[in-house]
Amino acid sequence: MRAELRDQLAAWGRSDLSEDSLLVVSELVSNAFGHGRAPVRLSLTLQDQGGGQVLRIQVTDTGSGFDAELVRARWRHPSFRLGTRGRGLLLVDALCARWGERDDRTGHTVWCDLSRAGT
């Protein structure tokens, strides 16, 4: 999967997004397998937004979802610093311009937008 991701980004002329996207995809796919249900699907799209390009990463599984706002609130709680779990989405939050999740009748999707300033 890593080679395919790098190859696709190179084909789009966006190799500059490779390292961050590899970390984000790894985290989201791991979460889908660890907390969701197979099958797990990965989708990448390059979108033009506001004069720049954004890589939309989406990972979908057939499990139930979670409350992204509750996850964000947990990061602000003092006890979060003591925990050893739940840091993966914090990395996604730090690397991506925005992220979120949605449920539909076929499963749960976590999405994020990755970009570089000035692109």
N, C-alpha and C positions, 0 to 999 in steps of 0.2 A: 504494500500500500504506500509506503514512503516514497519509493521510486516513481510510482505512478503519479503521486501528488506533485513531486518535483518536476516530472516531465510535463504535466499539464500546465503548471505555472510557467515553465520555460516556454511552452508553446504560446501562451498568452503574453509573453514578454514581461512577466511579473515574478521572476526568480527572486526579487528582493523580498517577497513575502514568504519564501520557502520555510525558513527556520521558525518563524512565529506560527505559521499555519500548521507545520508539523506538530508543534507542541499543543496547539489548540485542538487539532483533529485527534491526536492521541488521547487527550483528556476527555473529549466528548464521546469518543467511541468507547473508551474504557468505562465511562459512566453508564453508557447505554447497555453494555454487556453486564456490568456489575449491579445495576439497579433496575434495568428495564427487562424486556423480553425480546428474544430473537423473533424474526429477523431484524437486523440492524442495517440501515441504509445511510450512506454518506452522499451528500450532494454538494457540488461546488459550482458557483456561478460568478462570473465577473460582470459587475454592473457599473454603468456610468452614473455617477451621482454628483451633482453640483460642480461639474467641471473636472472631477477626479474619478478614479476607479476604486471600487470597493469589492473585495472578495467576500461573497456570502457563503458561509459554511453552514450546512444543516445536517444534523444527525437525527434520524428517526428510528424509533423502536416501537414495538407493539404493547409496551407496558403503560402503566398509568403515569401521570405527570407529577410535577411538584410545583410549589409556589415560589417563583423566582424572587418575589419581594420578601418573602420570609427568609430565604437564603441570604439576601443582601442585609436584612436586619440582623441576622445572626453574626455577620462580620463585624457589626458595630458594637456588639455586646462584649463587655470586658472578658467574659469567660472564653471567648473564641481564641484568644491568644494562648490559652492553655491546651487547646485541643490539637490532635494530630490528624484529624479528618476534616474534609470540607474545604481544603485549600485549592483544589483544582479549578473550581469555578472562579475563585478569586484571581487566579492567573489568567483565565479567560477574560475576566472583567478588566484586568490591567492591560492586556494586549489588544483588546478589541474596542472599536469605537462605540459599539453597543451590542447587547445580546439579550436574549429572552427565550421564552418557551411557549409552546402552544399545544393544546390537546385537540384531537378531532376523533371521529368515530373509528379511525384505523390505527391510532396510536398517539405517540408523544414525540414532538420535535423540539430540539434545542438548536437555536440558530445564533449566529454571530456575524458581525461585519468587521473585517480586518482591512486596514488601509494604511498608507503612509502619507504623511503631510506633504502637500504639494503635488500629489499624484491623482 
